[in-house]
Amino acid sequence: MKMRDPTAETSPTRRARLAPPPSLDGKVVALMDIGKSRGVEFLDRLEGHFKNAGIATRRYRKPTNTKVAPLAVMQQIAAEAQLAVIALSD
Amino acid sequence: MPDGLPNDGLVIVAKRDCPTCVLVEPVMQSLDRAGALTVVSQDDPTFPSGVRSVIDDQALERSFRLNIEAVPTLIRVKDGREVERTVGWDRKEWMRLAGAAAEGKGLPDWQPGCGSKSVEPGVHEALLARYGETGLKSRQIDVGNWDDPIEACFERGWSDGLPVVPPTDERILRMLGGTDRKPDEIVGNIPPNLAPCTVEKVAINAVMAGCKPEYMPVVLGVLEAALDPLFVLHGLLCTTHFSGPLVIINGPVARQIGMNSGVNALGQGNRANATIGRALQLIVRNVGGGIPGAIDRATLGNPGKYTFCFAEDESDPDWEPLAQRRGIAAGKSAVTLFHGEGVHGFIDQKSRTPEELTRSLALGLFGVGHPKLCFAGDAVLVLSPEHHKIFKDGGWNRRRIEDELYKALKRPARDLVQGAQGVPEGLPAKLADHVIDKFAPGGLLIVRAGGPAGLFSAIIGGWPGTIVRDECQSVTKEIKP
């Protein structure tokens, strides 16, 4: 399906990604385990690095890697963290 | 010639649903026996019977490409080009184009045809979008096959928070059919970004708002009124105040497009009322970039910022409509744009004379903005039929009601200055010796609307920006057909 742009067309048709924050000071980073094997090892290592840098983290986990995260998990991440790292590991 | 049609011979476009096409079925069979004939059948590929070459055109592509307006249409083709055509059944014409085999013995000499399916309402625009050159200039946005287009509009920020109708070419072309104005005509620059807005962009946003094509002249008139510098749309967008554009429609167009001026006139349930006001807000949002939380800094806003549009009840011949009061000739359609905050209900079930009701209304109207402020915004008084009847029975017309209300809205400023009545808010102390009006001249707009039962009227406060009368006021403009 094609639609026509109702705007003044001053921005690209592809939506821009959110710009990364200039600093992680005071931010909470969500560490998301998508349920694939060894993802937890990768996130453990990252958690250690963040901890050494003085950056707060929280851990989250999808029930299964075969489906998108439940809405409640996504809402929880959005409420509790400002950034997220998703462990795409095998 | 479109695909599948011969380079030489005869082409007939027909449909079973057409009595004239059925009448000439034997003629089509006779022509098939006599030479090269192809029938393009719009609704049933088994019709006509007894003809070898029948093309199924239920998709109407060939009918569209042949620019068929009525059926049957007989076309003579030579060297891949149309030589001539005739529409309907006319023995002399058919025999001139196709020879003796088109005689149709026993048939009447002449019978008109029926409309082509390709030009039925809405179908032509759909075919144009599918097979033709739309001429639309706005850029195309692809939506994935598995994506919901309504959700895609939300994700792109094109919505006011409610679902919008996805603006497809077919819908936009239909909407543009509601106006004679050219799609590339620039209506004006939309604040805050002062982006040029074409008729095409208006149509796209009108589609999204849910408008019907016949609303287009009204939507264009509303936008032009909103863009009048005297309305100060930019300031209204930026304000921390509640107000947003309130649209009041007068004249024959309101009845023509089925607007509501009666029961629940300020409420939900009428498509024209709901979508015309919404179209203006979507244009401001999408073309102008007026986004709540960005340039729109309203502390609270009001629900009318989704849409706020109604028509005046002009059914009482003794009542002078608002647009005429504001200089529009009788019989013309017009739009009035007001900086409206929310609806404030006014109850008076005891007044029985114009004098009593005037004093009572003045009490209600004095609360606009703040009971101790004057010139802090204009007001619309929506007078219900039952309240109007009290004035009418007393022999008061619009002008008398206005004059008496202005008199009743005068106050000694000493009661209203800052600190008076123990309230810091109020008029400057230097005005204490004056008698002061609540509203500026012309700042109280009276509209007759509402259901037949209920001694209720409505007060709609305005925007304090109108305190500088030379710079900012309500605007009334004629709506051009």
Boltz contact constraints between the chains, C-beta under 6 A:
constraints:
  - contact:
      token1: [A, 1]
      token2: [B, 143]
      max_distance: 6.0
  - contact:
      token1: [A, 1]
      token2: [B, 149]
      max_distance: 6.0
  - contact:
      token1: [A, 2]
      token2: [B, 140]
      max_distance: 6.0
  - contact:
      token1: [A, 2]
      token2: [B, 142]
      max_distance: 6.0
  - contact:
      token1: [A, 3]
      token2: [B, 141]
      max_distance: 6.0
  - contact:
      token1: [A, 3]
      token2: [B, 166]
      max_distance: 6.0
  - contact:
      token1: [A, 3]
      token2: [B, 167]
      max_distance: 6.0
  - contact:
      token1: [A, 3]
      token2: [B, 168]
      max_distance: 6.0
  - contact:
      token1: [A, 4]
      token2: [B, 138]
      max_distance: 6.0
  - contact:
      token1: [A, 4]
      token2: [B, 167]
      max_distance: 6.0
  - contact:
      token1: [A, 4]
      token2: [B, 172]
      max_distance: 6.0
  - contact:
      token1: [A, 4]
      token2: [B, 204]
      max_distance: 6.0
  - contact:
      token1: [A, 5]
      token2: [B, 138]
      max_distance: 6.0
  - contact:
      token1: [A, 5]
      token2: [B, 139]
      max_distance: 6.0
  - contact:
      token1: [A, 5]
      token2: [B, 141]
      max_distance: 6.0
  - contact:
      token1: [A, 6]
      token2: [B, 158]
      max_distance: 6.0
  - contact:
      token1: [A, 6]
      token2: [B, 167]
      max_distance: 6.0
  - contact:
      token1: [A, 6]
      token2: [B, 204]
      max_distance: 6.0
  - contact:
      token1: [A, 6]
      token2: [B, 205]
      max_distance: 6.0
  - contact:
      token1: [A, 6]
      token2: [B, 208]
      max_distance: 6.0
  - contact:
      token1: [A, 6]
      token2: [B, 286]
      max_distance: 6.0
  - contact:
      token1: [A, 7]
      token2: [B, 286]
      max_distance: 6.0
  - contact:
      token1: [A, 8]
      token2: [B, 195]
      max_distance: 6.0
  - contact:
      token1: [A, 8]
      token2: [B, 287]
      max_distance: 6.0
  - contact:
      token1: [A, 9]
      token2: [B, 139]
      max_distance: 6.0
  - contact:
      token1: [A, 13]
      token2: [B, 141]
      max_distance: 6.0
